[in-house]
Amino acid sequence: MAGAPIIVADAVSKKFGEHQVLTRVSLPVMERDVVCIVGPSGSGKTTLLRCLALLETPSEGRVVMQGRPISTPGQETPVRQ
């Protein structure tokens, strides 16, 4: 039973100054999915999760929840409901 993802990282990139942490990461998460993000230390796992949780704003790309953009570059306050 396929449907729309409940949350999507859509080409999310994140820079801290000149340090590129994430580069165009896309990740759709469907309802009831179990997702594991693995990688070496410093590869951006926590930064991706912080972008999905609205604790960081992406430098590029967007985070979409249930079809609505909730975080985009330059957005001062992420959408929270």
Long-range contacts (C-beta under 8 A, 24 or more apart in sequence): 2-30, 3-30, 3-31, 4-66, 4-67, 5-29, 5-30, 5-64, 6-30, 6-31, 6-65, 6-66, 7-52, 7-63, 7-64, 7-65, 7-66, 8-63, 8-64, 8-65, 9-48, 9-51, 9-52, 9-61, 9-63, 10-61, 10-62, 10-63, 10-64, 11-60, 11-61, 11-62, 12-48, 12-51, 12-58, 12-60, 12-61, 12-62, 12-63, 13-58, 13-59, 13-60, 13-61, 14-44, 14-47, 14-48, 14-51, 14-56, 14-58, 14-59, 15-59, 21-47, 22-47, 22-48, 22-51, 22-58, 24-60, 24-61, 25-61, 26-61, 54-78, 54-79, 54-80
